[in-house]
Amino acid sequence: EACVACHGEQGDGGHGGGPTLVGGLPLETIVAVSQAGRNTMPPFGRAYSEADLRDVAAYIVEVLAK
């Protein structure tokens, strides 16, 4: 839910200023940016556990990027 507001349901970006997540970002990069934030993206490291963020990153890499 937190991701969809800016990145869209399919991760294609353009919603609320979020860039596309489709296209092969490395899992570790997604986790790091999710935890610490970047540019206009707020950090989610306090709101979600690292395991939760890794699960979301795995979904992005394995499902959305294909």
Buried (B, 14 or more C-beta within 10 A) or exposed (E): EEBEEBBBEEBBBEBEEBBBBBEEBEEEEBBBBBBEEEEEBEEBBEEBEEEEBBEBBEBBBEEBBE
